[in-house]
Amino acid sequence: MFGIATWRALRRRGVMGINQRNGDYVLMYNDRRLYPLVDDKIRTKNMALEAGIQVPDMYGIIDTEQGISQLEHIVETHGDFVIKPSQGAGGDGILVISDRFEGYYRTASGRMVSPEELEFHISGIISGLYSLGGHRDRALIEYRVRSTDLFDRISIGGVPDVRIIVLQGYPVAAMLRLPTRQSDGKANLHQGAIGVGVDIATGTTLSGTWHNLKIDRHPDTAHPVAGVQVPDWDQCLALAARCYDLTGLGYLGVDLVMDKHKGPLMLELNARPGLNIQIANDDGLLRRCRLIEDHLEARGDDAGTEEAAARVALSRRLFAVPDLPEAPTSP
């Protein structure tokens, strides 16, 4: 338990707690009627495509036990692919297939999976094993993102992603999430991935957090995580800002991936983004959010009606890190 002195110190640094996030931001800015837009990945993907936002290609959807037999037909022209629950959360139920061997499927971590195991996994997804609230779900089969070579030194076994928290259309904090051996190649912090703060102004990485501890190096590769330039950062910020216009959700987590061939892709959206991003950036979300709220109040505008480019420009000015770490030297 935190003592009163610790609590006051966190408040002075503008750190947001979970109750404050829920009461003052999620409930305040997110109309519950809009949650289905982001809680269902298939719906989110279709909505993004209609708005011209790039997402990983969708190969097929399986929503019945009878439909499981269609899997081989869906993936017959794809050597690798991803299977995920449409209404899953936290990376649970996601299975990444990297290639095939003698009738078996090989996962990104190297494990061999039989067709029967794959079908059983899809059956679990449909039954609601991984869905929010345990409701019956659909299995989404989609393009497997190829990570850019830039992240090879600070990532293991999977594809890093970028989480950007957006308030009323203004990016307020960003974090690069790096897979580890412990996370089995997944970029989810609760499964053992690393969160690395990102300077909003430049897209340069800062220090990292692993199991809520501050770290400077990747535990598997031992390479520094700070000083890396996230590619296509202008596009990342513009895409994140547009997701507010897309959904109408005022407090939003936007997850992006940097594909080696396709560039930034919107992976999914989250109406209840976590708070570890504060540790990764060594800065409080509450402080940043209040700067945006002050700006909107001064404008007499609580709906974020500025153009996306203007919103991004303001965020870059407000949240620039004054002393950035140097890029790691080559071995």
Kinemage of the C-alpha trace (Angstrom):
@kinemage 1
@onewidth
@group {chain A} dominant
@subgroup {mainchain}
@vectorlist {calphas} color= white
{ca met a 1} P 0.000 0.000 0.000
{ca phe a 2} L 1.195 3.533 -0.750
{ca gly a 3} L 1.731 5.888 2.169
{ca ile a 4} L 0.236 9.376 2.117
{ca ala a 5} L 3.641 10.898 1.302
{ca thr a 6} L 4.033 8.644 -1.761
{ca trp a 7} L 0.501 9.437 -2.880
{ca arg a 8} L 1.166 13.176 -2.622
{ca ala a 9} L 4.439 12.834 -4.531
{ca leu a 10} L 2.671 10.997 -7.351
{ca arg a 11} L -0.041 13.643 -7.457
{ca arg a 12} L 2.579 16.384 -7.713
{ca arg a 13} L 4.074 14.598 -10.731
{ca gly a 14} L 0.686 14.392 -12.408
{ca val a 15} L 0.424 10.597 -12.230
{ca met a 16} L -3.009 9.214 -13.078
{ca gly a 17} L -4.434 6.374 -11.009
{ca ile a 18} L -6.843 3.753 -12.294
{ca asn a 19} L -9.871 5.181 -10.470
{ca gln a 20} L -9.173 8.620 -11.890
{ca arg a 21} L -8.668 7.163 -15.347
{ca asn a 22} L -12.012 5.379 -15.121
{ca gly a 23} L -14.007 8.216 -13.586
{ca asp a 24} L -12.503 11.378 -15.080
{ca tyr a 25} L -11.489 10.128 -18.524
{ca val a 26} L -12.991 6.807 -19.652
{ca leu a 27} L -16.479 7.556 -18.296
{ca met a 28} L -16.255 11.275 -19.009
{ca tyr a 29} L -15.095 11.124 -22.627
{ca asn a 30} L -16.203 7.690 -23.896
{ca asp a 31} L -19.881 7.144 -24.635
{ca arg a 32} L -20.554 3.470 -23.857
{ca arg a 33} L -22.658 3.189 -27.008
{ca leu a 34} L -19.438 3.599 -28.982
{ca tyr a 35} L -17.515 0.779 -27.252
{ca pro a 36} L -18.562 -1.870 -29.813
{ca leu a 37} L -16.688 0.139 -32.457
{ca val a 38} L -13.387 -0.755 -30.781
{ca asp a 39} L -14.183 -3.910 -28.776
{ca asp a 40} L -14.827 -5.883 -31.977
{ca lys a 41} L -11.629 -6.031 -34.066
{ca ile a 42} L -13.475 -6.996 -37.243
{ca arg a 43} L -15.801 -4.031 -36.933
{ca thr a 44} L -12.861 -1.735 -36.178
{ca lys a 45} L -10.960 -3.025 -39.204
{ca asn a 46} L -13.890 -2.518 -41.577
{ca met a 47} L -14.512 0.970 -40.215
{ca ala a 48} L -10.847 1.913 -40.679
{ca leu a 49} L -10.800 0.618 -44.249
{ca glu a 50} L -13.842 2.742 -45.103
{ca ala a 51} L -11.975 5.784 -43.756
{ca gly a 52} L -8.848 5.008 -45.787
{ca ile a 53} L -6.755 3.954 -42.775
{ca gln a 54} L -4.332 1.099 -43.507
{ca val a 55} L -4.786 -2.104 -41.483
{ca pro a 56} L -3.414 -5.666 -41.826
{ca asp a 57} L -5.209 -7.501 -44.648
{ca met a 58} L -8.068 -9.744 -43.547
{ca tyr a 59} L -7.954 -13.227 -45.085
{ca gly a 60} L -11.143 -14.623 -43.591
{ca ile a 61} L -13.546 -14.945 -40.666
{ca ile a 62} L -14.680 -18.149 -38.965
{ca asp a 63} L -17.738 -17.793 -36.751
{ca thr a 64} L -19.219 -21.316 -36.537
{ca glu a 65} L -17.929 -24.766 -35.670
{ca gln a 66} L -18.876 -25.891 -39.169
{ca gly a 67} L -16.815 -23.052 -40.633
{ca ile a 68} L -13.594 -24.311 -39.043
{ca ser a 69} L -13.191 -26.744 -41.927
{ca gln a 70} L -12.738 -23.705 -44.204
{ca leu a 71} L -9.453 -22.733 -42.547
{ca glu a 72} L -7.238 -24.575 -45.015
{ca his a 73} L -9.036 -22.935 -47.917
{ca ile a 74} L -8.685 -19.488 -46.309
{ca val a 75} L -4.918 -19.804 -45.820
{ca glu a 76} L -4.001 -22.020 -48.780
{ca thr a 77} L -2.166 -19.187 -50.570
{ca his a 78} L -0.560 -17.773 -47.393
{ca gly a 79} L 2.541 -19.317 -45.867
{ca asp a 80} L 2.124 -17.298 -42.687
{ca phe a 81} L -0.842 -15.657 -40.977
{ca val a 82} L -2.343 -14.643 -37.630
{ca ile a 83} L -5.423 -16.030 -35.888
{ca lys a 84} L -7.030 -13.826 -33.244
{ca pro a 85} L -10.330 -13.508 -31.382
{ca ser a 86} L -12.352 -10.569 -32.657
{ca gln a 87} L -13.357 -9.540 -29.137
{ca gly a 88} L -10.184 -10.560 -27.310
{ca ala a 89} L -8.127 -8.361 -25.015
{ca gly a 90} L -4.528 -8.205 -23.841
{ca gly a 91} L -3.213 -10.459 -26.598
{ca asp a 92} L -4.954 -13.559 -25.226
{ca gly a 93} L -5.923 -16.093 -27.866
{ca ile a 94} L -3.672 -14.659 -30.585
{ca leu a 95} L -1.742 -17.313 -32.501
{ca val a 96} L 0.973 -16.287 -34.971
{ca ile a 97} L 1.849 -18.847 -37.644
{ca ser a 98} L 5.221 -18.173 -39.287
{ca asp a 99} L 5.410 -21.096 -41.759
{ca arg a 100} L 4.516 -24.743 -42.359
{ca phe a 101} L 6.416 -28.022 -42.303
{ca glu a 102} L 5.232 -31.493 -43.352
{ca gly a 103} L 1.568 -30.746 -42.746
{ca tyr a 104} L 2.232 -28.924 -39.458
{ca tyr a 105} L 2.082 -25.211 -38.666
{ca arg a 106} L 5.041 -23.484 -37.008
{ca thr a 107} L 4.300 -20.653 -34.563
{ca ala a 108} L 6.433 -17.505 -34.320
{ca ser a 109} L 8.103 -18.989 -31.220
{ca gly a 110} L 9.054 -22.158 -33.127
{ca arg a 111} L 6.447 -24.534 -31.694
{ca met a 112} L 4.928 -27.047 -34.143
{ca val a 113} L 1.127 -27.183 -34.162
{ca ser a 114} L -0.974 -29.866 -35.842
{ca pro a 115} L -4.039 -28.970 -37.937
{ca glu a 116} L -6.190 -30.549 -35.220
{ca glu a 117} L -4.636 -28.298 -32.554
{ca leu a 118} L -5.239 -25.259 -34.738
{ca glu a 119} L -8.882 -26.225 -35.221
{ca phe a 120} L -9.262 -26.770 -31.468
{ca his a 121} L -7.818 -23.310 -30.837
{ca ile a 122} L -10.295 -21.720 -33.246
{ca ser a 123} L -13.118 -23.632 -31.574
{ca gly a 124} L -12.047 -22.094 -28.257
{ca ile a 125} L -12.130 -18.613 -29.780
{ca ile a 126} L -15.645 -19.134 -31.164
{ca ser a 127} L -16.897 -20.447 -27.815
{ca gly a 128} L -15.814 -17.184 -26.150
{ca leu a 129} L -12.800 -18.527 -24.272
{ca tyr a 130} L -10.813 -15.330 -24.941
{ca ser a 131} L -13.557 -12.748 -25.501
{ca leu a 132} L -14.532 -9.850 -23.267
{ca gly a 133} L -17.219 -11.151 -20.933
{ca gly a 134} L -16.936 -14.700 -22.264
{ca his a 135} L -19.398 -14.037 -25.094
{ca arg a 136} L -19.477 -16.118 -28.248
{ca asp a 137} L -16.891 -14.738 -30.669
{ca arg a 138} L -15.483 -14.884 -34.192
{ca ala a 139} L -11.973 -15.938 -35.259
{ca leu a 140} L -10.188 -13.451 -37.509
{ca ile a 141} L -7.477 -14.719 -39.868
{ca glu a 142} L -5.256 -11.929 -41.139
{ca tyr a 143} L -1.926 -10.852 -42.620
{ca arg a 144} L 1.131 -11.455 -40.467
{ca val a 145} L 3.009 -8.187 -40.009
{ca arg a 146} L 6.738 -8.271 -40.818
{ca ser a 147} L 8.786 -6.174 -38.430
{ca thr a 148} L 11.169 -3.538 -39.731
{ca asp a 149} L 14.868 -4.455 -39.409
{ca leu a 150} L 15.358 -1.416 -37.181
{ca phe a 151} L 13.841 -3.246 -34.207
{ca asp a 152} L 15.813 -6.499 -34.534
{ca arg a 153} L 18.332 -5.426 -31.870
{ca ile a 154} L 15.673 -4.605 -29.265
{ca ser a 155} L 12.986 -7.210 -29.904
{ca ile a 156} L 12.720 -11.004 -29.801
{ca gly a 157} L 10.396 -13.398 -31.587
{ca gly a 158} L 7.650 -11.026 -32.622
{ca val a 159} L 6.566 -7.631 -33.898
{ca pro a 160} L 6.829 -4.511 -31.724
{ca asp a 161} L 3.908 -2.129 -31.700
{ca val a 162} L 3.315 1.490 -30.747
{ca arg a 163} L 0.624 2.560 -28.273
{ca ile a 164} L -0.454 6.199 -28.517
{ca ile a 165} L -2.979 7.598 -26.034
{ca val a 166} L -5.222 10.243 -27.563
{ca leu a 167} L -7.397 12.742 -25.681
{ca gln a 168} L -10.061 14.504 -27.755
{ca gly a 169} L -7.958 13.924 -30.854
{ca tyr a 170} L -4.650 15.129 -29.350
{ca pro a 171} L -1.837 12.561 -28.869
{ca val a 172} L -0.735 12.876 -25.233
{ca ala a 173} L 1.682 9.950 -24.697
{ca ala a 174} L 3.345 7.221 -26.736
{ca met a 175} L 5.067 3.952 -25.954
{ca leu a 176} L 6.904 1.337 -28.033
{ca arg a 177} L 6.105 -2.196 -26.837
{ca leu a 178} L 8.864 -4.744 -27.444
{ca pro a 179} L 8.365 -8.534 -27.382
{ca thr a 180} L 10.637 -10.704 -25.237
{ca arg a 181} L 11.194 -14.429 -24.877
{ca gln a 182} L 9.034 -14.321 -21.756
{ca ser a 183} L 6.153 -12.714 -23.687
{ca asp a 184} L 6.455 -15.452 -26.359
{ca gly a 185} L 6.926 -12.847 -29.062
{ca lys a 186} L 3.830 -10.836 -28.105
{ca ala a 187} L 3.931 -7.097 -27.484
{ca asn a 188} L 1.733 -7.201 -24.375
{ca leu a 189} L 3.202 -5.839 -21.148
{ca his a 190} L 1.239 -8.115 -18.828
{ca gln a 191} L 2.745 -11.126 -20.635
{ca gly a 192} L 6.321 -9.891 -20.195
{ca ala a 193} L 6.920 -7.427 -23.045
{ca ile a 194} L 8.836 -4.180 -22.503
{ca gly a 195} L 7.257 -0.731 -22.664
{ca val a 196} L 9.582 2.036 -23.914
{ca gly a 197} L 8.604 5.696 -23.739
{ca val a 198} L 8.564 7.678 -26.992
{ca asp a 199} L 9.067 11.415 -27.365
{ca ile a 200} L 5.889 12.741 -28.993
{ca ala a 201} L 7.773 15.506 -30.792
{ca thr a 202} L 10.387 13.367 -32.557
{ca gly a 203} L 9.460 9.692 -32.224
{ca thr a 204} L 12.726 8.950 -30.379
{ca thr a 205} L 12.628 6.202 -27.738
{ca leu a 206} L 13.386 6.901 -24.082
{ca ser a 207} L 13.928 4.503 -21.172
{ca gly a 208} L 11.843 1.370 -20.681
{ca thr a 209} L 9.708 -0.482 -18.166
{ca trp a 210} L 9.557 -4.237 -17.621
{ca his a 211} L 7.244 -5.684 -14.966
{ca asn a 212} L 6.867 -2.091 -13.684
{ca leu a 213} L 10.645 -1.760 -13.214
{ca lys a 214} L 12.693 0.889 -15.028
{ca ile a 215} L 15.213 -0.637 -17.456
{ca asp a 216} L 17.700 0.657 -20.031
{ca arg a 217} L 18.419 -2.524 -22.027
{ca his a 218} L 16.402 -5.345 -23.533
{ca pro a 219} L 16.663 -8.377 -21.194
{ca asp a 220} L 17.236 -10.812 -24.087
{ca thr a 221} L 19.453 -8.860 -26.496
{ca ala a 222} L 21.173 -6.567 -23.931
{ca his a 223} L 20.963 -3.679 -26.431
{ca pro a 224} L 19.934 -0.194 -25.218
{ca val a 225} L 16.267 0.578 -25.806
{ca ala a 226} L 16.711 4.364 -25.797
{ca gly a 227} L 17.685 6.602 -28.691
{ca val a 228} L 15.915 4.640 -31.461
{ca gln a 229} L 13.940 6.615 -34.037
{ca val a 230} L 10.498 5.086 -34.649
{ca pro a 231} L 10.027 5.061 -38.459
{ca asp a 232} L 7.273 7.072 -40.174
{ca trp a 233} L 6.562 8.942 -36.953
{ca asp a 234} L 4.665 11.758 -38.689
{ca gln a 235} L 2.292 9.175 -40.162
{ca cys a 236} L 1.903 7.463 -36.798
{ca leu a 237} L 0.795 10.662 -35.072
{ca ala a 238} L -1.530 11.645 -37.909
{ca leu a 239} L -3.121 8.203 -37.907
{ca ala a 240} L -3.600 8.246 -34.124
{ca ala a 241} L -5.239 11.682 -34.236
{ca arg a 242} L -7.608 10.533 -36.995
{ca cys a 243} L -8.797 7.597 -34.884
{ca tyr a 244} L -10.609 10.080 -32.630
{ca asp a 245} L -12.533 11.365 -35.648
{ca leu a 246} L -13.137 7.769 -36.704
{ca thr a 247} L -14.690 6.568 -33.432
{ca gly a 248} L -15.859 9.613 -31.485
{ca leu a 249} L -14.152 8.189 -28.384
{ca gly a 250} L -12.447 11.017 -26.515
{ca tyr a 251} L -10.007 8.910 -24.459
{ca leu a 252} L -8.453 6.268 -26.654
{ca gly a 253} L -5.469 3.954 -26.986
{ca val a 254} L -4.337 3.522 -30.600
{ca asp a 255} L -2.103 0.526 -31.362
{ca leu a 256} L 0.035 0.679 -34.499
{ca val a 257} L 2.586 -1.644 -36.076
{ca met a 258} L 5.444 -0.786 -38.417
{ca asp a 259} L 5.342 -3.279 -41.265
{ca lys a 260} L 8.557 -3.824 -43.231
{ca his a 261} L 6.749 -3.497 -46.569
{ca lys a 262} L 3.505 -1.619 -45.864
{ca gly a 263} L 4.608 1.008 -43.313
{ca pro a 264} L 2.390 2.006 -40.349
{ca leu a 265} L -0.755 -0.083 -39.918
{ca met a 266} L -3.511 0.439 -37.369
{ca leu a 267} L -3.743 -2.788 -35.375
{ca glu a 268} L -6.531 -2.092 -32.899
{ca leu a 269} L -8.126 0.534 -30.668
{ca asn a 270} L -8.723 0.468 -26.919
{ca ala a 271} L -11.323 2.471 -25.006
{ca arg a 272} L -9.659 1.649 -21.670
{ca pro a 273} L -5.893 1.960 -22.249
{ca gly a 274} L -3.609 0.987 -19.373
{ca leu a 275} L -1.417 3.267 -17.270
{ca asn a 276} L 2.067 1.695 -17.624
{ca ile a 277} L 2.806 4.245 -20.321
{ca gln a 278} L 3.461 6.704 -17.468
{ca ile a 279} L 6.338 4.590 -16.141
{ca ala a 280} L 7.793 4.189 -19.628
{ca asn a 281} L 7.769 7.962 -20.175
{ca asp a 282} L 8.645 8.890 -16.574
{ca asp a 283} L 5.808 11.418 -16.769
{ca gly a 284} L 2.233 11.525 -15.546
{ca leu a 285} L -0.758 11.188 -17.861
{ca leu a 286} L -2.840 13.457 -15.666
{ca arg a 287} L -0.418 16.335 -16.175
{ca arg a 288} L -0.477 15.877 -19.932
{ca cys a 289} L -4.236 15.458 -20.175
{ca arg a 290} L -4.834 18.608 -18.169
{ca leu a 291} L -2.650 20.586 -20.562
{ca ile a 292} L -4.940 19.517 -23.402
{ca glu a 293} L -8.056 20.247 -21.351
{ca asp a 294} L -6.698 23.716 -20.546
{ca his a 295} L -6.096 24.296 -24.255
{ca leu a 296} L -9.649 23.255 -25.129
{ca glu a 297} L -11.095 25.414 -22.371
{ca ala a 298} L -9.127 28.418 -23.624
{ca arg a 299} L -10.527 27.801 -27.097
{ca gly a 300} L -14.018 27.448 -25.723
{ca asp a 301} L -14.066 24.125 -27.545
{ca asp a 302} L -14.511 20.828 -25.728
{ca ala a 303} L -15.008 18.699 -28.825
{ca gly a 304} L -11.547 18.794 -30.379
{ca thr a 305} L -12.732 20.418 -33.612
{ca glu a 306} L -9.256 21.555 -34.655
{ca glu a 307} L -7.949 19.778 -37.745
{ca ala a 308} L -5.908 16.647 -37.028
{ca ala a 309} L -2.684 18.300 -38.252
{ca ala a 310} L -3.162 21.209 -35.842
{ca arg a 311} L -3.862 18.832 -32.961
{ca val a 312} L -0.683 16.879 -33.683
{ca ala a 313} L 1.372 20.088 -33.946
{ca leu a 314} L 0.151 21.255 -30.534
{ca ser a 315} L 0.951 17.888 -28.926
{ca arg a 316} L 4.469 17.971 -30.356
{ca arg a 317} L 5.049 21.401 -28.824
{ca leu a 318} L 3.545 20.561 -25.436
{ca phe a 319} L 5.155 17.168 -24.880
{ca ala a 320} L 8.607 17.487 -26.438
{ca val a 321} L 11.368 15.944 -24.310
{ca pro a 322} L 14.133 18.554 -23.848
{ca asp a 323} L 17.138 16.222 -23.485
{ca leu a 324} L 16.813 13.173 -25.700
{ca pro a 325} L 19.048 10.101 -25.283
{ca glu a 326} L 21.651 9.463 -27.961
{ca ala a 327} L 21.115 6.666 -30.443
{ca pro a 328} L 22.954 3.417 -29.567
{ca thr a 329} L 26.263 2.943 -31.351
{ca ser a 330} L 26.755 0.077 -33.780
{ca pro a 331} L 28.738 -2.915 -32.464
